[in-house]
């Protein structure tokens, strides 16, 4: 259980911050950029939840919000002994294959009820869908940041898979919210020429 009695510590006043293992890195470190983008994506999903009314969709998003905290903790936990050991333990929170598989199962279930795409879609339609599609764009930025960080330090491959799958999940969820895809705003190439 997390217990925070004091919110400010002043330990980051010089531009560095602590990782889970106690080591310190610059706040501009690639790992910290990924963690910040994951946090922003979580906030965007929180905003989207204000517009999403379907209980099943809300439950999925609530699970995702919790898992984004798991993802942030995973990214903030260096591999033990400098090796790429990403096993979840009682003391180490890691994204798991089961979390990735659940996202895939939810994507497949939602996609079964949708008509195939005939064009790319523009963010819009239902307000909840528009917010979800905005969150998806932020997730894609977080993924790019995590991939960049993984070029510098070992990161859990399942964390990278999770965030990649999450952008797909949010895309399909946006379509599902948009009246089963019927409310999708379709891109019309060259329409304003």
N, C-alpha and C positions, 0 to 999 in steps of 0.2 A: 504494500500500500504506500502510495506517495503521500508525504505530509510536508506541506510548505507553510512555515510560520512566518518567514520573512521573504518578501518578494524581491527586493533589491539586495545585492551582495557587494557591489562595487568592484568585484573581481574582473569584470569586463571593461572597466573604464579605460584601459590602455589598448583596447582593440583586439583582445583575445578572449577565448571562451573555453570552457571545459568540455571534454568528451566523457562518455560514460566511465571509462577506465581511469579518469582523473588527469589524463594528459591534456595539454592546452594547445590550441591552434588559433590562428588568426581568424577573426570573424569574416575575412574575405577569402578564406580557404574554400576550395571547390566543394569539399564535403559539406561545409556550412551553407554554401549557396544551395545545394540540393535539399538540405534539411529545411531551409527557409522557404523554398518553393513548395515543398510538401506541406508545410504549415499553411502557406497561402492557399493551396488547393483545398485543404481541409476547411479553411475559413469560407471559401467560395461554396463548398458543399453545404456548409451551415446556412449560408444565405439562401441557397437553392431550396433547402428544406422549408423555408418560409412560404414557398410557392407550390411545393409538391403536396398533393392531397391524398393520393392513393397510398393506403396503409402498407401494401407490399413494397412499393417503391421506397417509401419512407424507411421501412425496416432495412432494406438493402443499403440505403445511404447511411443509416445510423451505424451499421456494421462497418462500412467503409471508413467512416470518420474515426471509429475506434482503431481500425487497422492502420490508418495513416499515422496515428500516434505510435503504433508498433513499428511501422516503417521508419519513422523518424528516429526512434530508439535504436533500431537496427543500424541505420546509417551512422549514428553517433557512437557506435560500439566498434572500436577497432578489432580486427581479427586477433585472436589470442596468440601471443608469442610471435607476432608478425607473420604468422602463416595464415593461409586462407581456410581457417576452421570456422565454419558458420553454423555449427550445430546449436540449436536452441537448448538451453539448460535452464535450471531453476533460477540461475543468476544472470542469464544472458537472453534477452528478448530478441528473437529473430523471426523474420517472415518465413512461413512454412509452405511447403508444396500444397498442403491442404487449403490454405488461403487462396493460392493461385487457382487451384482446381475449382474452388467454389465460385470464384469470379467467372471462370469459363462456363461452368454449368448454368449460372444465372444469365450470361450472355446468350447461350444457346437457347434457353427457355424463352427469353424475351424475343429473340430473333425469329423463333418459330411462328410467332403471331404477326410478323411484319411482312409486308410486301417487299419483294426485292427492289433495291434502289435502281432508278432509271437515270439518276443524275447525282452529282454531289449535292449535299444540302448546305444551306446557309444557317448560321445560328439564328434561331428565332422561333416563331410559332407561339405555342403556349408559354406563358411567363416562366413556368417551372422548367420547361425544356430549354428555353433560352439560357437560364441560369446554369443548368446542368452542362450545356454545351460550352459556356464560359469556363466552368470548372474543368471541363475536359481539356481546354486549351492550356490552362494553368498546369494540369497534370502532365501534359506533353512537355511543357517547359521544365518541370521538375524532373521528368525522365531525361531530358537532354543534359541537365545539370548533374544528375546521378551518373550518367554515362561518362561525362567529363571527369567527375571525381574518381570513377573506377579506373581511369587511365593513370591516376596518381597514387591511389591506395587500393588495396584489395577490398571489395565490397561483396556482400552476399549476392550471388547470382539470382537467388529467388526474390530478393528485394527488387532487382532490376526487372525480372519477369513480372512481378506483381504490378509495378507501376506501368509497365507496358500494357498489360492486360486491363488495368483500370481505365486507361484512356479509351480502349475499345468498349468497355462496360458502360462508361458514361455516354459514349456516342449512341449505343443501342438504347440505353435508357432514355436519352433525349428523344429518340425516334418513338419509343413506346409511349412516352408522355404526350407526344404530338399526335394523339388520337390514332395510335397504331400505325404511325407513318403517314396517315392521310393528311395530317397537318404540317408535314415537312415543308419547309420553304426551299424549293429547288433552285439550284444555280442554273442560270440560262446563259451559257457561254456567248459572249459578244452581244448580249441583248441591248446594250446602250450604244452600239457603234452607229 
